[in-house]
Structure formats: structure tokens, C-alpha cells
Amino acid sequence: MSIIYKYTNEPKIAYFSMEIGLRDEIPTFSGGLGILAGDTVKSATDLDLPFVAVTLICRKGYFKQRISKDGVQTEEEVQWDPAVLMKQTGVHVSVTIEGREVVLQSWVYIVESPRGGTIPVIYMDANLPENSPEDRILTDKLYGGDDTYRIKQEVILGIGGVRMLRKLGLHIKKYHMNEGHAAFLTLELLHEYKKDIESVWDESRIWDMKSVKNLCVFTTHTPVAAGHDKFSYELYSKVFGDYFPIATLKELAGEKDLNMTLLGFNLSKFVNGVAKKHGEVSQNMFPGYEIKSITNGVHVFTWTCESMKKVFDKYLPGWANEPETFVRAGVIPDDELWAAHSAAKKKLIDYVNTTTSSKMKADVLTIGFARRATAYKRADLLFSELDKLEKIGAGKIQIIYAGKAHPKDEVGKELIRTIVGYKKKLKGKIEIAFLEGYNMEIALDLVSGSDIWLNTPLRPLEASGTSGMKAAVNGVMNFSVLDGWWIEGHIEGFTGWSIGPAPTEVEPNKNMNKIDADDLYDKLENVVIPAYYNDRANWIRMMQNAIGKNANYFNTHRMMRMYVTEAYIR
């Protein structure tokens, strides 16, 4: 209890997220959502905000990725020991699942800022001898199992998390739900703020929804329908029993299915998307709700490579805690900026050549592409016309891919196999590598060592796209479809380049592949490649612009200040 006691002195903002990515040694994250959550906590620590985070322990992580020489992804369980980096709080709470009492313990990891601030991250854990074998594994796998496993995990996160904070003695002034996974916390709060009315004809009147709404903030992260958790009410009844009446729940979460996003929307005073465009798209998906937008960012100190940190320290002192200092990136001498980038590129190329069969060269234009392997990301758009790509890029470009497909996403797995297949078809003409075991360390090498960062999602399905922001911090220009954050960060030929037409869609148009591919090829051949090889001075100027115009704004310090003023103190 003593490890948490120092945090009970003032009311906190409680940030709930199914996954939080703080470091590779704590593998409780799968990708962008978790990394954003980790960056959020780090910036809250740097800014000394009254903050606490809640997540699941995920004892077996997401998975360790292996990729065969034929591009077949296989998954291995992650083995890690929470006791190496965390301490137990010594506090237990319980939730009722399928009529059984499931006892929960918690671990705490203290995030420390170089400025002296600290924030506790609470990890919920069901692996206790008091529980049945089927309940002990409920906090083992991130996004594992079926709907039944998932809804039970969300009970532990939302309901168990609120009970744990309460028992730890933490007073919470705002509950911030990072996606719908934690939305059951609203039901626990409704129980806490239940009106003292012994007999009313309308049961819904006993729930003090206004008080709960005033406590809650909800951030939605995806315009992809499958990304919004839905459960049948039959499953809800089986798992929850009589915890909360279905009739009232249907008014809050949808008549047909229990929609976790709707539940969060209906019981939150402030709801936001994660880019201006995403707010607009979300408004179209959920008409009738007021959905604001706070564009995501990245924690700049975490996502800046060592060689670039040294340059920033020399010319932009204080940059890590005041990213707005990046606006002065033009003061960095061209030769020192290029030398810092070249060091990062050499590190990346050496890693690629050591771990794969590639023979990449440091003087060849290197394209980086790393994100979740799923259909709408269109990782194979670059290969739409192999003959054209070969004609444009033979001897002039090399391409590095990384990213995991969800174990049940066969389309995503096939995408990886396809790209590895292109590697063989273009062998000796264009070097291609697909790195296995994508993690934070590999991600940093990629976003700093690539020359350009490629992003080709199907508009408007990219909610934000934080990997491109990480690239910009390192002076790497984005070459991207105008979606997510890039709509706000893009200045053509100044901070990077666009792919395809202006962003007008609020729903996906699957007929865009050829249009986007044609524009990609045209700019690659006539703009990007010539600029890299023939106009180094302007290339470096664009690197400075990426830092000065993009990293200056798209960081989690700015993002958290916006959450404070727009969501937390309302």
C-alpha cells in the first residue's frame, strides 16, 4: 500500500486503456493504441499532471512474431515476469463473472520523468490461487480468445479497475476511457452515484447519469466498424447476471447489441476523435453525438534517435520538455543534421543486413513502412504494377517493412506473405526486407533511419497514424495518403508529399487503388527520387521543415495540454 500512498494526496485523472506500451520489457501492448497510451502517460509525467493509469497485466503479452522465409507469420507466447519491473500493491478486489467471485490483485509500475515527476500505472491481474483455472487466465493474453474472453477482460478492466482505485485510496476527478474497452467503468460509477429512491415506477430514474457523465471522457480511435467492440445481450446476461438491468443498458449501449462505444459516448461529457478528419468521420458514423477532435501526438524524447538527440541538445536546448522549440530547427547546420540522419540510417541498414538476407546500402533512398498488417493499410499498394515499380526504382530505392497481423487476421497474414513474395520477384533489382518481431526498438530504428516514411491507408480509415509523427521528429519526411494527422501536417514539397487526391471522403471508396498508385508512382519517379539524388540542400531543408512544422505540434505534450483545457477541467 505504501507505494501508492504518496499519490492519494490530491484528486487524479484516471486513464483507462486495454493496452499501454511503455517499454518492450513490459509487453502489454499490440501497436499504435498502446504506444499512444504509453506516450500519453509519459507526457503526463513530464508535465506533472495529477494522473494515474489502469490497464491489464497481460502475462503472456500479445505475441512474439516469427516470419518464415516464405513470409508465413507464426505466433509465440511471450514470457515475462512482472516482478522484475513492478511491485504488487497488496490490495485485492473482486468482480462477479458468471456468478463466480473473481479476485483481482494489482501491480504498479512507476513512470519517472527526468524532471522529477512520477505517475503510477496500475496493472490488473486475475492470476490468483483463489480463482478457478479458467478465471486465472483472464489477464493472460491481450486481444486473445473469443467474445466471452474479451467481455470478461473488459469487466476486469472497467469494473475491477474502478474498484481497485477506490480501495487504493485514490480519489478520481475524471475517468478517461481510451477506446471502448473500458466503458463498463461507467456502469460501476452509476452504481456509486445511484439515487437514494426506494420505490419508483421507472427503474431508469434511479441512475444518476448526469453525475457520471460529468466524470467521464471518451476517446474513440478507429473509423473501422470492426474496431468497435459489440457483445450480444445474451452473452452480457450470462457474464453479468443481475449487475445492471438490460432495459436501461439498451438505452445506453444500443437496442440490438451492447456497443461499448455507444455506452462510452452516452455516459461521457466530452467525446473526441484523434485527428480533425477523424472527428468528422466519427460524427458521420455516430450521428446525433457531439464529437470533438484532439489530434494525437508522440512523446518526442522516446521517439528521437540518439544521434538526433545530440544535435537537438546542442542547438535546441530544452526540446524534450518544450517541443515547441522545434520551430527553430532551421538553426541546425545542414551538415550536422545530415550526419545525424546518416548515423541513424547506418544503424538501421546494419540491423537489416544482419537479421535478414538483404544487401542494402546506406547511399540508396530507403523507404520505411511499418504498421499493423491489415487490409485497409494497403501495404501492397506500392507493388500495384511491378514492372512500373521496377522501371522507376531499380537501383534507386530500397524498402523496409515491419508489422504484425492479428493471429486471426488471415487477410493480414496473407499481406505479409505477398510482400515477402515481391521481395523474391524483385531480387537483384530492388532490395526489400520484412523485419520480424516488430517492437519499440525496431520502430525507433525504422522511423529515424528511413529516408522517407510511406503510408498508404484507404481513406478515411486512418484515424491518426502516429508512426509518421515519430518519423518527423527525426527529420524523416512523410510520403502519405491525405488521411488522419497528415491532412493537418502536410505542406506539399515542404514537409513531405501527398499521395492521391484531396481528402473529401467520410466513407471509404474502394475504387481508389489505381488512382492512388498512379500518383504514388508519378511522384516517386519525378519528384522524390530526383530530390534525394540531385538536390541534397533542398532535401535537408525539408528535413528541417518536418521537424520545425510537424514535430513542433504533433507531440503528446501539446496533446495533453489540450486534454487538460478541453476535457479534464470542463
N, C-alpha and C positions, 0 to 999 in steps of 0.2 A: 504493500500500500504506500510505503514511503516514497517510492519512485514517482508516484502520481501526485502526492500530497502538495508539492510546490505549485501544481497547476490548478489548484482549487481556489486560489485567492481572488479570481475575477471571472465574470461570465465569458464563455467561449463560443466561437463559431465551430460547429461540429460538421466536418466534411466527410460524407459517406461515399465510398466508392468500392465497387466489387473488386477492383484491382488497383494497386498502387505500385508504380515502378520507381524505386529509389536507387537501387544498385543491383547489379547482376547476381550478387551473393544472396539477395532476398528475391527469389524468382516468383513473386506473387503478381505477375502481370503477363499479358499476352502481346501487347502492342501499343498503338497510339493512345488509346483511352487511359491505360495505366501509366504510360510515360507522362502524359499530360498531368495526371493526378499527382505523380511524384514531383514534377516541376512546380505544380501549384503549391504543394506543401513546402518545398524548398524556398520559394519566393516569400511565402507567408512567414517563414522562419527569418529570412533576411530582413523583412520589413517589420519584424517583431509584432506580428498580429496576434491577438488572443485566439488561438486556433488549436483544434485537436482533430485528428483524422481517424476514421474507423474503416476497417476492411476485414478480409478473411485471411487466415494463416496459409492456406493452400500448401499443405505439407508436401505434396507431390508436384507442385508448380503447375505450369501449363503443359509443356512437354519439351524435351530436348530433341531437336530436329536433326535427322540424318538424311542425306540425299545421295543416292547411288550414282554410278557413272552414267546410268541411263535416265537419271532425273526422277527416280521414284523416291518420294518422301516417306520416311517411316518415323514413328514417334517412340521415344524412350521416356520412361518416368524420370523425373528429376528427384535426386536425393539430396536433401539438405537438412541441417539441424538448426531450428530456431534458437536454441540455447547458446549458440556461438555468438550471435549478434544481439539477442534480445533478452529481456528478463520477464519472468512471469509477474503479474500484478498480485497474485494471491487471492484474487477476487473471483467468485463464481456466481453466475445467474443461471436461470433455466428458461426454456421455452417449451411449449407443448406442441408436439408434432405427431399426428395420427394417434392422439390420445396418450402418447408417452411423454413423460418429462425428460427432456434432453438437457443435460447440464453442460454449461459452457464456461470455459476459462478464457483468460486473455493474456496476451503477451504485449509488451510495449517496446518499441524502438524509438529512441530519441534522435530526432533530426537536429543537427547542430549547424549553426551558421558561423562563418568566420567573424561575424560582427558580434557574436556572443549570444544571440537568441537561440532558443530551443523550442521544439514542438514535439509532443508525444503522438506516435501513431499506434493505435490500438488494434491488435490482430485477434479476431475471434476464433476460438478453437474448440471443436467438439470431441477431440480425441482424449476422452477420459474413461477410466475403467468403470465408472458408474453407468455409462451408456451402453446400449446394445451394440453389437458389431456393425449393424447397418447404420447406426447413428454416429458411431465414432469416425466413419469415413466421410461424413458430410462436408468437412472442411479440408478435404484432401486435394481435390482436383479443381482447377479453375476452368469453368465452362465445360466440365465433363458431365457424362451421364445424360439422362433424359429429362423431360419436363418435371418429373417428380423430384429428381435430384436437385434440379435448378430451383424450384419453388421452395424447397426445404432450405437451400443455401440462402435464399433471399429472406426467409423468415429469420434465420440466424443473424444475417447482416442488419436488417432493418429493425426487427423487434428486439432481438438479442442485443444489438448494438446500443439501442436507447436504454435498455435496462442496465447494461454494463456501465455506461457513462453515469447513469443515475447512482449506481451502487459505488462507483469510484469516487463519488462526491463532487463530480464536475457539474457546474451549473451552465446550462446551454441557453444562449440567447437567440441563436439561429441554427437551423438544420439545413445544410446544403447537400442536396441529392445530386451526385454526379451520375446522371442517367437513371433509368427506371428501376435498376436492380435493388435500390434501397428504399423504394416507395412504400413498403409495408411499415416503415417507421411512422408514417402518418397515422396509421390505424392505432399504433401504440400511443401516440400523442392524443388521439381522440379519446382513448380510454382515460388518459391522465386528466384531460380537460372536460370530462363528462359532466353535464349539468346535474345538479342535485335535485332531480324531479322524480318523485316516487311513482307517479302514475300519470301517464299521458297517452292520449289515443294514437298519436303518431310517433312511432319509435324514433324516427329520424331526428325529431326535435331534441332529443337528449344529448346529441353530439354537438359540442361547441366548435363548429367548423371555422368560425371567424378567428378564434384564438389560435387554432392550429395553422391556418393559412398565414397569419402574421408571423409565425415562427419559421416558415419554410421557404426555401429557394430551390428551384429545379432547373438543371441544365440538361438539355437534350443534345445529343451528339451525332445523330445519324438521320439522313433523309431516306435511308433504305428501310422499307417496311419490315423486313425480317429482323432488323436490329431493335425493334420494339417488342419487349417480352409480352407474350399473351399466354394466359392459362385458362383452361376450362373451369367453369364453376363447380363441376363435378369433382375435379381434382382439388380445387380450393376447399370444398366441404370435407373431403377425405383428410386433407392435411391439417386444416384449421379447426375442424369441429364447430363449436358454437362461439368461437372467439369474437367474431364480428358478424352482424346479420347480413345475409346475402342481399336482401331487398335494398338496404341502404348502400351496400357496396356496389351494386349495379348502377345506382345513380352516380356514383363517383368514378367507376372504372369501366363502364360500358355494359350494355344490356346483354350482348351475345357472349363475349369473352371478358375475362379480367385483364384489362390492358394496363400495364404498370405505368406507362407514360401518361395515360389519362388520369390515373389515380394521383400521380405526382402533380400534374397540371391543376387538377381541381382542388388540391389542398396546399397550393403554394401561392404566395402573394406575388412573387417575382419568378418569371419563367424566361429563359433565354436560349437562343441558339449560339453557335460558336464562331460565326462569321456573319457579316451583314447579309450576304446572299443566303446563308443557311437559315437565318431568321425569317427571311421572306419565303423560302421553300417550306419551312416548318409551319408557317402561317397558312400556307396553301394546303398542307397535309392535315392540319387541325384547325379548320375554320371555326371562328367564334371565340378563340382564345387570343389573348394579347401576348405575343411572343417577342421579346426584345432580342437584341444581339450584343454579345460581348465577345469580340474576336479573340481566339486563343493566342497564346504566346509560348515561348520556350524559356527555360532557365538558362540564361546566357553563359554563366560560369561553367555549368555542367556540359554544355554543348559547344564549347570552344576548345580547339585542339591546343596542345602545349606550345607549339611554335607560334601560333597566332596570339596566345595569351601573353607571351613575352613582348610581342610588338605592341599590343594594346597597353600593357603595363608601362611601356616606355613612352608612348605618345598620347595615350588616353587614360591617365591615372584616374582610378575610381570607377572605371567602366562596369565592373561586375555588379556593383550596387547601384549604379546610376547609368543604366543602359542608354539613356537619352544622350549620354556623352558621345555615342557612336555617330551623332550628326556631324562630328568633326573629323570623320575618318579620312577626309581629304588631306589632313596634315601628315599622314603616314607616307614616307617616301616610297616611290614606286618600287625601287629595287629591294627594299626591306619587306614590303608586302608580298612581292613575288617570291622572295626567298622563303618567307614563312609558309606560303602556299606550297612551294616546291618541296619543302621538308615534309609537309603533311601528305603530299601526293606520293613521295618516295616510300613513306611508311605504308601507305595503302597498297601500292604496287608490289612492294616486297612481300606483304602479307598474302596477297592474291596469288602471286607466283609460287610462294612456299606451300600454300594449302591446296592449290588446285593444279591442274596440268597446263595452266595458261603460261604464255610467254609475253606478258605485257611490258610496255616500255614507258618510261617516265616522260618522254617527249611527245607522246601521242595524245591527242584530245580524248579525254576519258569521261564517259557519260555514266553517271550513277543513277540507279533506280532501286529503291528498297522500300517495300511496304507490304502489307498483308496480301498474300496471293489469293485474290478473289476476282470474279469475273468483271465487275464494274470498274476495277482499277485499270483494266486493259493493258496489262504488262506486255502483251504481244503486239500492240499497235505498231511499234517500231518495225516489226517484221511483216507488215501487211503485204509488201511487194519485195521479195528477197532480191530479185535482180536489180531493182532500183536502189535498194539499200547498199548492195554490193558495189554498184557503179559509183554511188555517192561517197561511200565511206571506206572502201578498200585501202588499207594502209594509212588512213587518216583518222579513224576513230577506233576506240575500244570501249566495251560496255561491261559494267559490273552490276549484277543483280543480287538481291538478297530478299528474304521474306518467307514467312511461314504460311501454310494453308491450314485452316482448321482441320483437325483429324477427320471430320465428317464431310468436309467440303471437297467432293470428288472433282468438281469443276476446277477448283483452285489447285488441286494436286495435278490435274492434267495440264494446267497452265505451266507449272514448273517443268513437267516432262517436255512440253512443247518448246520452251525456251532452251532447255538443255539440248534438245534436238537441233535447234537452229545453230547452236554452238558447233555441232559436228558438221552441219551443212556449210557453214562459213569458215571452217577451219583453214588457216593459211591466208585468209583474206581479211576477216575482221575478228579480232580476239574477243571472246565472250566468256565471262565467268559467272557462275551462280554459287554464291557462298552459302554454306550450310551453317546451321546453328546461330541464326541471326539473334544478336543480343545488343545491349547498350554499347559495349566496347566496339563491336564491329560497326554499329551505326555511327559512332563518332568518327571512326576512320573513314567511313564512306562519305559522310556529309562534309568532311573537311578536305579529303584527298581527291575527290572528283573535281573535274573542271566545270561541268555543268550538271544540274540536277533535273532529271527528266520526270515529268508527272503527266499521266495521260488518262485521267478518270473520265467516265461518261458523265457529262453534265446533266443535272446538277447534283450528282450523288456524292461529291466530295464535300463533307461538311466543313472541314477546315484544311487539314493537310500540314501538320506541324513539321514534318521532315524537311520541307522546303525552307521553313524558317530557320532550322538548325544549319542548313547549308548557307543561308545568307549571313548568319553570324560569322562564318568562316570565309566570307568573301566569295562564295560559290554562287554563280548566277542560276536562276531558275529558268527552265525551258518547259513551259507548262500550259495545259488547257486552262482557260479562264474559268476557274471554279474555286470555291472555298476562299481561303485567305488571299490567293494570288490575284483575285479581282481587285483587291484593295492595295496589294503590294506592287503590282505590275506597272511599269512605265516602259513601253516598248523601246528596245535598244538602249535603255538607260539602266534599269535594274535587272533586265533579263529579256526574255522573249515569250510571246504568247503562241499557242497552238490552236488553230481553228477560229471560228467567228466569235463575235461578242456574246456575253452571257445573258441570254434573254429567257432561257427555259426555266420553268418551275417544275416541270416533269421531264423525265428522260426521253430522248429521241434516239432510238437505236439505229437510225439511218445515218448517223454522223461519222461512222468509222472511216469511210473513204474520204470525206471532206477533211476530217482532222488529220488523217495520214498524209494526204496530199500536201497540206500546209506544213506538216512536220518535215517532210522530205524537202520541200522547197526552201524553207528557212535553214535547215541543216546544211544543204548544199550551197546556198547563195549568200547566207548571212553568217551563220555560226562558225562553220569550218574556216571560211576566209578570214573572219575576225581573229580567230585563235592563231592562225599561222602567219597572217600578214599584217596585223595591226596590234602588236602587243601593248602599245601605250594606251590605246582605247580600251583594250580588254581589261587592263589594270584599273582604268578609270571606272569601268563598270563594276569591278570588284569592290572598289571604294563606295560606289553608289549602293550596291547591295547591302553593305554594312551600314552606311550612313542613312539610307532611306528605309530599309527593311528591318534590320536588326534593331535599329533605333526605336521602332514602335512594336514590332511583333515579338514581345517578350512577356514573361509571366509577371514581372514587376508591374508593368503598366496594366496588365490584365487584372491583377489582384487589387490594384488601386481602384479600378473601375467596379469590381465586385463590391468593394467596401462602400463606395459612394452611391452606387445604383441599386445594390441588392441588400447589403447587410445592415445599413443604418436607416433603411426606409421604415 
